[in-house]
Amino acid sequence: MPRDPGIDRYAGAYNHRKMRGGSKWSMHAYGCAIDFYAEPNGLRTRCPQALFCGTDYKDFLDIMEAHEWLPAIRLWGADAMHFQRARI
């Protein structure tokens, strides 16, 4: 893990809004999503550019997934900052 992995950099949770560019409610509006370290793991940043795609973060993603926080980067290949406790 890098010296400053950034996983403590909270980037948002509850937000009463629709999904970007859509008409359905965001998982954040239901209170079942959280974002971490937004800048290098942005909404449209795909692997391998997203920081959380690096091998140093595999354990972090595995731990989050083991606790049922599904990593968006593994669900749809972008938005690496996003983790959610529900599937749409």
Secondary structure, DSSP 8 states (H G I E B T S, - for coil): --SS--TT-EEE-----B-TTSSSB-TTTTT-EEEE--GGG-TT--TTTSGGGSGGGHHHHHHHHHTT-EEHHHHTS--TTEEESS--
